[in-house]
Amino acid sequence: MAANTRDIRRRIKSVKNTAQITKAMQMVAASKMRKAQQIAIATRPYAQELARMMLPFIENLGDEERAPHPLLDNREVSRELVLLISTDKGLCGALNTNLLRELSQFDPSKTDFVCVGKKGGQFLVRTKRTVLAEFELKDNFTYFDAQAVSKFCLEQYMSGKVDRITVLYTDFVNTLQQVPRTRSVAPVHSFEIGNVDLAKSDEPEAPPTYEGIAEYILEPNRHDLLDHLLPHFVFFKIYHLVLESRASEHSARMVAMKNATDNAKQLIKDLTLEYNKIRQAGITTEILEIATAQMVLS
């Protein structure tokens, strides 16, 4: 009995230590999730205003005006660049598994990859896919970090090495739901940022709505302005998708650590019950042995 109870006490102590660690990780993830949510939500008004400002003169471009700018050109897609936004660390449930499962829709022979996050890079190397670059997804990921990633991707597109840039990321729906999604960022076909597309109305066949959108006097000219605004729009869109992925990561980790803590507490209860049963059985056996010995002696 002594050996069994000693082993169970050791297991209970080990599980309690694990529960303390997972509880601390849950609290840290919850704090980071709130910060990531606040940052992602704070960027949406700027993104929507940027799209609202660009919409009037983008939509009024004729076909002959669209052709000269590469970011508005509809190319035949012979090779695609996929920007994969995963995580640097694990312990976030099935977040990365669900995300990496979406890679099956891309033909490896016709696709190049750029990674943000170590988990995605490790998977692509294991599956022998073409990885052009890998960037670290640190906690204080800023717009300038996203700009470095975006510039590298746009260089591949502007040089003609790829015909389309697609971002594969995890969209933050709510604390309990994170959905893998793909977004095409180049060429620019829509102004959707934060699940709001100003170029689309509620009616599928209706023309774009310009209500509340001002008319602008452009100087020096429309094309020079597009040369600055379109890359900036792509940079900011990629930055926003990274923020969505960060919020999803911290939410998934918080939920995973909460489940781990709850499971540890339940395991402690089960082990304590088992310990008490063994201890009670041992005490009963000792009482019976004493009673039997007393009866023999009498």
N, C-alpha and C positions, 0 to 999 in steps of 0.2 A: 504493500500500500504506500509505503513511504516514497518508494521510487516513482510510482505513478503520480502521487500528489505533488512531488517535487517537480516533475516534468510539466504538469499542468500549471503550477504556479509560475514556472519559467515562461511558458507560452503566454499566460495572461499578461505578465509583465512586458513581454516583447510586443504583443498586440496593442497594449496601452501606449507604448512608446511610438508605435506606428500611427496610432490614432491621433496622438499629439502633433506629429509631423504633418499628416494630411489635413488636420484642422487648421494648422498655421498656413499651409499652402492654399487652403480654401479662402482664408481671410485675405491673404495677399492677392490672390487672383480676383477676388471680389473688388478690392480697392483698385486694381489696375483696370478691371472691366469698366468701372464707373468713369475713370479718367479717359479711357479709350472711347467710350460712348459719348462723353461730353465733347471730346475733340472732333469726332466724326460728325456729330450733330451741329457743332459750331461752324464747320466748313460748308455746310449745305447752303446757307443763304448766299455766300460768296459765289459758290458754284452755279447756283441758279441765276444769280444776277449776271454772271459772266456769260452764261448761255443766252439769257434774255437780251443782252447787249449785242451779241454776235448774230442772233437769229435774223434780224431784218435784212441785212445786206448779204448774208449767206444764202437765204432762201430766194432772193431776187437775182442771184447770179444766173446768167444763161449758160447753156452747154458750152458755148465757145469761151466763156470766161472761167468755167470750172476746170477745163482741161489743163491750163498751164500750171496750176498748183497741184503738186503730187499728193497732198493730204486730202484733196477732194476728187482725185482721179479714181475711177472704177477700173481696176486692173483685173485681168484674168489671173486667178490665184493658182500659180504653179508651185509656189513654196510659201509656207506660213511660219511666222514666228509666234511662239506661245510663251507668254510671261506667266510663270507658275509662282503663285504666292502661297507658300506653306508656312510652317513654323520652324523655329530654331530648336525648340525643346519639345519633349513628349509630354506624357501624363495629361493629355487633353482629350481622352476618350477616343471616339471613332472619327474625330475631325479630319485628320490627315488621310485616314483610310478611305473615307467617303470622297475626299477631294481627289486623291490619286486614282481612284476608280474611274474618274471622268476622263483620264488621259487616253482611254481606249478609243475615244471618238477621233483621235488624231492619228494620221498615218505617219509612223516614224520615219519612213523614207522621204517624206515630203515636208517634214516639220523640224525646225530648229527650236531650241528651248533656252530661255533665260530664267534663272531661279532667284527668287527672293525667299530665303529660309533654307536651312540645312536639310531638313527632312525631305523636301522635294528633290533637292540636288542629289542626295544619297540614293533615292529611289530611281532617278533617271540614270545615274551611273550604273546601278545594278542591272537595269533593263537595257543598257547599252544604247541609249538615245543620244542624239547630238546636243550637247550642252555648250552654248557659246560663252556664258558668263554666269557667275553665282555671286549674289550679294547677301550680306548678313541682315537679318531682320531684328535689329536691336530694339530695346524697350523705348528709347527716345528717338524713334524713327521720325525724321523731320521732312519738310517739303524739299529741302536741298538734297537729302538722301534719295528721295523719290525722283528728283530731277536728274540725278546721275544715272539712275536705272532707265529713266525714260529717254534720255539722250542717247544711251547706247542702243536702245531698241529702235529709235527713230533713225539713227545712222544706218542701221541695217536696211530699214525701209526706204529711206531717201536715196541710198546708193543702188537700189534695185535688187539687192540680194534676196529680199522677201517681198511678197506682194500684199501681205496683210499681217497686222499685229492683233493678236487675241490674248486677253487676260483671263486666266483661270484662277479663281479665288473663291473664298467662302463668304457668302453674303450673310450679314447679321440681321436676322428677322426679329428675334427676341432672345431672352436669356436662355430659353430651353430649345431654341430652334436655330440652327445655322445650316444654310443650304449652299452646296457647291454650284457656282454659276460661271458662265463664260460671257465676256463682253468684248466686242470688237472696238478697238480704239483708233485704228488707222487702216484704211482711210476713214475720215470722219463722215458718218452718215446721219448721225443724230446727236442731240445735245442732252443725252440722258446722264444725269449725275444724281445720285441719291434717290433712284427710282422715280425721278421726275423728268419727263421729256417735254420740253417747251415746244418742240416742233410738231407735236402730235396732239390732236384734240380727242374728245371722248368718242366721236364718231369715226369709224375706221376709214370711210371714204371722204371725209370732210377735209378741206384744205387747212393749212396751218393757221392758227389763230394769232393775231397780232394785237389783241386788245391789251392796252396798258403798256405796250412797247413803244418807246419813243423813236422818232426818226433822227438820224445823226448826219452831221456834215463831216465828211471824212477828209482828212488832210495828212499827208500829201495825196494819197490815193488809196483805193480799196485794196489793191494787191500788196502794197507795202504793209498795210495794217494786218492783212491776213498772214503775211510772213512772220509776224510776231504773235498774233493772237492764236492761230491754230496750233502751233507747237505748245504754247502756254496752256491751251485748253487740254491737250493730250497729257501734258505733265500733271496738271491738277487732277485730271480724271484718274490717272494711275495712282496718284497720291491718295485720293479718296478711296479707291478700291483696297489699297494697303491698309487704310484705317478701318475699313469694314472687316478685313481679315483679322486685324489685331483685336478688335472687339469680339469677334467670333472665337478667337483662340482663348482669350481670358474667360469668356463665358463658359466655353466647353471645359476648360480646366477647373473652373470653380464648381461646376456641376459634377465633374468626375471626382474631384477631391471630396465633395460632400457625400457622394455615394460611397466612396472608400471609407470615410469616417463613420458613416452609418453602418456599413458592413462590419467594421472593426468593433463598434460598440455591440452589435448583435453577437459577434463571435465571442466577445468578452463575457456576455451573459450566458452563452451556451457553455463556455469553458468553466465559468463559475458554478453553474448548475451541475456539470459533470464532476467538478472538484468536490462539491458538497455531498453529492451522492456517494462518491468513493469514500469520503471521510466518514459519512454517516454509516456506511456499510462496515468500515473498519472498526468504528466504535461499537456497533452492535455485535460484531464478531468477538471483540475483546470482552464485552459484558457476558456474552454466552459462555466464553471460555472460563471466566471467573466463576460464574454461577455453577457450571459443570464441575469445576474443581472443588467448590465448596460442598456440592452434593456428594462427591466421592469421599471427601474427608469426613463428612458427617456420617 
